[in-house]
Amino acid sequence: MANIVFIGLGIMGKPMALNLLQGGHRLRTSLRRGGTDDDLAAAGMEFFPSIAEAVSGAEVAITMLPDSPDVREVALGAEGIFASASAGLRYLDMSTVDPATARLLAREGEERQIPVLDAPVSGGEAAAVEGKLSVMVGGDARDLQSVLSILELMAATVRHVGAAGAGQTVKAANQLIVAGTIELVAEALVFLESTGVLLEPALEVLEGGLAGSAVLARRGRSMLARNFKPGFRVDLHHKDLGILQEAARDAGVVLPMGALATQLMAALRANGGGAKDHTALLTIVEALSGRSPFPTA
C-alpha cells in the first residue's frame, strides 16, 4: 500500500482514484473548489483544506488536471507539490500538457530529488472506470518500475516511451489519430444516413473489416443517436490539438490532416459545442452538408 495524493478528480480522475482505493492504497486530496466528494469519501479518500496539507507525508503524487497552467500551479506553486513534498516523494503527472511543461517539471524535480514521470492516458471515461487505460510514460525507466503496480490498477497498457516529455509527445500523436478518426467516422455516418442503407448491419460490417476502430465500435451508435454527453469534452480536445500543432512546428513536420482536424474542432467549439463530447464533430459534418443548422450550446 502507498500513501498517494491525487489532485484532479474530474471525469477521468475520479474513476482512476476509485480504482486505486479499491486496490488497497491510501488516498488523500484537496479539491480546488473545496469540500469533499461523497463517493470518494465513502471509498476512504481523505480530504484536506490545502494541497500542502494533502501532500505532506505522501509517498506518491498524481495530478490529472485540465491544462499546462493548472499543472504548473499545482506542482510549482508556493504551497504546491514540490514545495510541500516529503522526502522520497515520486510524482506522476497524468494530465495532458505540452511537452515543454513535462520537461520543466522533470528539471524542477531533479533539483529537489523528486523523480517525475509524465504519464498521460488514453481510453476515455469508460476505460478509466474499467481500469483499462493506456498510459504512455516519459522519464527514467527505473522510476517507472517503482510505480508500475500503481499504474497497473488504472491501466491495461503501460509503456515507457522515452525521456521526460516523451509521454506527452506520444499523447499528442494519440489525439491526432483520435480526432481524425472521429471526423472520418462522422463523415461516414452522415453519408450512410443520407443513402437509406440499413445502419446497424452497415456498422457491423464496417467494424469487422479494415475500417474498424475503437471510435467506430465504442462511439458509432451514440453518434447516430446524437448522444454527445461528454466523456471527453471538445474544449479539452481543442486544447490538445493546439499542443499537437505547436509540437509539430517545433519538430519541423507538416500535418495536413491534423491541421484540418484542428480547424473542425475549433469550428465546433466556436459554435457553442465546447462542453459537448468530441464526437459532436458529427454535427459540423451535418451543418456543412446542409442537413442541419450549425450547432449551438
PyMOL commands that set and color helices and strands:
alter all, ss='L'
color gray80, all
select helices_A, chain A and resi 13-22+38-43+51-55+68-76+81-84+99-111+124-130+141-151+166-195+199-207+214-224+234-251+256-273+278-288
alter helices_A, ss='H'
color red, helices_A
select strands_A, chain A and resi 3-7+26-29+46-47+60-63+90-93+116-118+121-122+133-138+155-162
alter strands_A, ss='S'
color yellow, strands_A
deselect
rebuild
show_as cartoon
